[in-house]
Amino acid sequence: MLFSLFVSTPPDDGRVMVCGCGIGGILGLNDEEDRLVFTEIPALRDKRVKCLAAGPSHSLALTREPLSP
């Protein structure tokens, strides 16, 4: 499995982008599709992301505001 996590710059823009293997939903895009180009994570749009973490089979975003269900 391979995926990448990217935060756009300048920080005011704040978009969180991902690409790579989507198996198990690890890209956070509500599907298991592979992405060959960086794609914005819609659930994090307009959220102030405080911290990002990524591992071999997961990603995590800590936001200042709660996410919608």
C-alpha positions in Angstrom: 0.0 0.0 0.0 1.2 3.5 -0.8 -0.4 6.8 -0.2 0.7 10.4 0.2 -0.8 13.2 2.3 -0.3 16.9 1.4 -1.4 20.2 2.9 -1.6 23.0 0.4 0.3 26.2 0.8 0.0 29.0 1.8 -1.4 27.7 5.1 -4.4 30.0 4.8 -5.6 27.9 1.8 -5.7 24.9 4.2 -6.7 22.2 1.7 -5.7 18.6 2.6 -4.9 16.6 -0.5 -4.2 12.8 -0.8 -3.2 10.4 -3.5 -2.3 6.7 -3.8 -3.9 3.4 -3.1 -7.4 3.7 -1.6 -7.8 0.2 -0.3 -9.7 0.1 3.0 -10.6 3.8 2.6 -7.3 5.0 3.9 -7.4 8.1 1.7 -10.4 9.5 3.6 -12.5 10.0 0.4 -15.4 7.6 1.4 -14.4 5.1 -1.2 -11.6 2.6 -2.0 -10.6 4.1 -5.4 -6.9 4.6 -6.1 -6.0 8.2 -6.9 -3.1 8.9 -9.2 -3.3 12.7 -8.7 -3.7 14.7 -5.5 -7.4 15.0 -4.6 -8.8 17.2 -1.9 -10.5 15.5 1.1 -14.0 17.1 1.0 -14.8 16.3 4.7 -11.8 18.6 5.6 -12.8 21.5 3.4 -13.4 24.7 5.4 -12.0 23.0 8.6 -9.0 24.4 10.4 -6.7 21.4 10.5 -4.5 21.6 13.6 -2.5 18.4 13.1 -2.0 15.6 10.5 -0.5 12.2 11.0 -0.1 9.3 8.5 1.1 5.8 8.9 1.4 2.7 6.6 -2.3 2.1 6.5 -4.1 5.1 8.0 -4.3 8.9 8.1 -5.6 11.2 10.8 -6.5 14.8 10.9 -7.2 16.8 14.1 -9.4 19.8 13.4 -10.5 22.7 15.6 -14.1 22.2 14.6 -16.1 19.0 14.7 -16.7 17.2 11.4 -20.3 16.8 10.1 -21.7 13.3 10.5 
